[in-house]
Amino acid sequence: MWVLQFLFLGTSALDGQTVNMESIYFTKHYEETGLISKFENKLSFIDAKSFFNPSFYIDDNLEIIVIRVKKHCPTKERPGKFKLLSYLIVNGKIFILDSLWNNIERIYDCKIFKLNSGIYLTFNTATHKNNKIYVAKIYPDISEPQEVIFKNRKEIEKNWAFYELEGELYCLYSVSPMVILRHIGNWEFIEHFNDKTIKSNNEISIGTQLSNFDDGFVFVAHEKLISQRNSKFYSGKFCYFNPFKNDISIGKKNWYYDISATSGAYVRQGAWGVTYFSGIQKCGNNFRTSYGINDRDWSMSLIPVDTLGLSL
C-alpha cells in the first residue's frame, strides 16, 4: 500500500485528480490460474509477442474468447515487425477477425455480450478519423458486423454496453453523465435518458459489457487519471446499473492487477498502471473478469460479490 502510494504521489502530482490509497485492491489475489492455463494452451499456436485485452463467454457447452494479439511478422528488412490482430476462438474454432472482416480497416477493443438471440461482439475502429462502433453476432453463427448509429455521438467513441429490458434493446452510452440510448431499428439508437447529476471526481468510462445481477447489471468501469508527466493510470471500478430506476452505483474500490502493473515491470512511455477490463460474467457468488495489463499481458480473476466494493 505504501509503495503504491509512493508511485502515485512520488512520481508527480495527478493534476488535481485524487485517489484514496486505502481503496486500492489487486485482481492478482483472485487469479484463475487453471482457466488462464487452459486459454494459454488454446493460444499457444500463435507466434505472438504479446496477448492482451481478452473478452469471453463461458457456459456448460460453450467457450468463447476474443483477444488482441501482437503477432510476429518478421521480414529481412524488419526482423522485429509485428501486426496487431484480433483472434476469436469459439469452442476451439479459430477466426482472425481482421481477415474475416477485411472490409473494416481496424478492429479494436472487442467485447463479448449476450442477448436473447445469441452471443454478440462489439468493437470500435480506434482513435482515428471516421471512428465507428460495430456489433456482430458470433454464436451460434457468425454474421457480418453492423455499424451502430447514434447521430449525437462524439467524434471518437470506444465502448458502449448493450442490454435488453422488457423486450427492447438499449445501450448504456456513458456513465458520467449517465446516458442511455434506445434502439429504433437496424442498430440505430436515439437518446432515451440523460442524467447530468451522476458525476465522478475523476474521469469514468465504460469498460466491460454488462452482466446480469438481481434486477440489474454489474459491469466494470475505468477510472482514468493523468499525471503531469502524461502517464496514464487506469483502474477498474465495479458498478451496479439498475435499468428500472435508471441509476448507477459506482464502487469504492480501485482494482489494479498488482503492484508491478504500476511500476517498472510494465512501464511504457505515456502509460503506467493500465489495467484494462474487457470481460465480465457472473459465476455463482463471484464475478469472473478478464483484463489487459498495459497492452502487454492479460489475466482473468474470479472475484467474490462481497469483495467488489459495491453495496448490493
N, C-alpha and C positions, 0 to 999 in steps of 0.2 A: 504493500500500500504506500509506504513512504517513498519507495523507489519510483513508483509511478507518479506520485505527487511531484517528485523532483523533475521527472521527464516532462510533465505538463507545464510546470511553473518555472523550472530551471532553464529550459531551452529558450523560452521567450514568453511574453505576455500574450494572451489569446484575444487581443483586440477587444477587450471589454466583455468577451464571452466567458461564461463561468461553467465549471463542472464541480459537483460535490464529490470530493475524493472518496468519501465513505460509500458512494453509490456504485463504485467500480466492481464489476464481477467478471469472472473468466469462464468462457464456454469450455475451455480445455478440461476443466474438472468433470465435465459431463460427456466427454467424447465417447462415441460408439465405435470402439476400435474394431470390433468384429465386422460391422457393416461397412466401415471405411475400407477394410482389407478386401472385402467382397467386391466392392466397386473398383478398387485399385486393380484387382485381377482382371476385371472386365475392360479396363482402360490400358492394360499393360502392353497391348499390341501397338499402341500409338507411339511413334518416335517423337516425344514431346519434351520441350524444355521445361514446361510447367503446365499445371491444370489449375483452374480457379473458377469461382462463382458458379457452383453447381446448384441446380434445382431438381426436384424429384417428385415422384408419386409412387407409393408402395401400398399394396394390399395383399391379400392371400394369394391372388392369381396374377398379379401384375407388378412389375418393377420397371420404372422409367427414370432415367436420369439424363439431364442435359447439362453440358459443362463446356466452359470456354477452354480452348487449348492453344498454347503457344507451340506450334509444331515446327520441328526442324525441317527446313527446305534448303539444304546447302547447295551452292554452286562453286565452280572453280574460282570465280571472281569474288564470291561472297560466301565463304565457308560457314559463317555464322548466321546466314539468312534464316528467317523463320516467318511463318504466317500465323495470323490469329484466325482460328476456325471454331465453329460451334458444332459439337458432336452430340447426337441424340441416340440413346440406346433404349429400345423398347423390348423387354423380355429377351435380351441378348441380340436382337437385330439392330444393326448399326447404320446410322444415317449421318452423313456430313451435310448439315443444313445449308452451308454456303454453296454446295454443289447441287443439292436437291432443289433449292430455290435460288438458282443462279441469276434470276431476273432482278433480285434485290441486291443492291450494292453492298450493304453492310448488315450484319445480324449481331446485335449486341444485347446484353442484359436479358437473356432468356429466362422466363419464369413460367412454371407449370401451375395450372389450376384446374379444378374440376367443376363442371356444370352438369345438369341433369342429362344432357345429350352426349356427354363424353368427357375426355381429358383434352385440355387445350394448352397451347403455348402462346405467350405474348412476348414480344421483343421490340426493340427500337433500332433505329438506324444511326445511332451515335450522335455525338455533339458536332454535327456538321450542318451546312445549309441543306434545306429540304429534309430535315429531320421528320421521321414518321413513326407512328406506333402501328404494329401489326398484331393480329391474332390468327392462329391456325389450329385446327383440330388435329390431334396427333394419335388419338385412340378412340374407337377401335380402328379407324382408318386415318391416314394422313392426307390432309387437304391442302390446297393452295392457301397461302396467307391472304388475309383480307385487311386492308387498311382501316384503322379505326378513326372515325371522323368526329371532331368536335371543333366547330367553327371559331370558338373563342379561346382556343388553346394557345399556350405560349409558343414562341418560336422553337425552343428546344425542350422536348419532353422525354422522360425516361421510363417511369414506372407508374402505371395505372392498375388498380386492383378491381377485378370484376367479380360480381356476385349476383345471385338470383334471390328474389324476395316476392313471395305470393305470385309466382308465375311470370314475373317480369325481370328483365335484365338491367342491372345498374352497374355503375363504376365509381369506386372511390377515387377521385381525381387528385385530391390534396388533403393533407392533414391540418396544416396551419397556414391559412384559414381552412376550415373543413368545407370541402366542396364535393357534392355528389352529383353524378350525371345519370340520366335515364335514357335507355335505348329506344330509338324510334324506328329502327329497321336498318338492315344492311350494314350493321356495325357503325351506324351513325348515332351520336348522343347529343342531348341538349342538357343544359343546366337544370337540375332538379332541386338542389338545396345548397345554400351558401351561408355559413356562419362565421363571420369575421371575428367573433369574440373568442374563438378557440385559437389560442396562440401559445407559442413556446418561447422561452427566453433565448434559445438558440435555434438555428435552422433545423427543422424537422421535415423529412421527406419519406415517401412510401418506399419500403424495402421489398419485403416479400409480398406474395399474394395473400389471400385471406383463408383461414382455417376455421371451420365450424366449431363453435363452443357455446353450449346452452342456447340462448335465443339470439346469439350474435356471432361475432367472429373475433379471433385473435390473429394479429399479424405483427411483424417486426418492422418498425420504422427506423430510419437512420438519423442520428443526431450528428450534425456536421459542425466542426469548429475549425477555423483557420487561424494559424499563428501569424505573428508579424514577419516570420521568415517564409510565409506562404506554404507552410506544411499543413497537411490535412489530417484531421483526426475524425474518423467515422466510428461511431459505436452503435450498437443495436439497442432499441428500447421497445420492449413488448407493449402492445397496445390492445385494448378491447374496444371493439366497434359494435354499438347497438343500432342496427338499421331501423328498428321500430321507433326509437327515440331520436334518431339522427345525432348520436352522441359518441364521442371518442374519449376514452380514459387512457392517458399516456403513463406508462410505468415509470417508477422512480429509479430503477437500476439501469446503469450503462454497461452493456455487455461487450467485452473485447475477447479475442481468442485467448491470449495470455500476455504476460509481461513482455515477452520478446516481440509481440506484434506492435509495441510502441518503442522499440529500441533498435539498435544497430543490426539485429538479426534480419530484419525485414525492411530497413530504411531504403527508400529510393528518393531521388530528388523530387520535391513537391508533394510527397505523400508519406505520411507517418501514421501508423496505427489505424489503418483502414481495415476494419472487419466488416465486410460487405455481405449482409444477409440476403440470400437469394431463394431459400426454400423453407417451407414450414408445413407440418402436418400433425394433427393430434394423434397421439398414440397412447391409449389407456389414460393414465393420470399424468401424462407427460406431453410435451411438445417436442417433436423431432425437428431440428433445424439444420440447414446446410448453409455454408458461407465461404467466401473467399477471403484470403489474407493478403492484402497489399498487391493484388494481381499476380501473386507468385505461388500461392499454395491454397489448399482447401481443407475443409473438415466438416464433420457432422456431429451433432450433440443431441442428447436426449435429456431435456431439462424438465424437472417436476413442475407441475402447475403452481404449487405453493411457493416456488422459488423465483418466479418470473418477475416479481416486483409490482404485481397488479393486485388490486382489491377486487376479487372475483366472487 
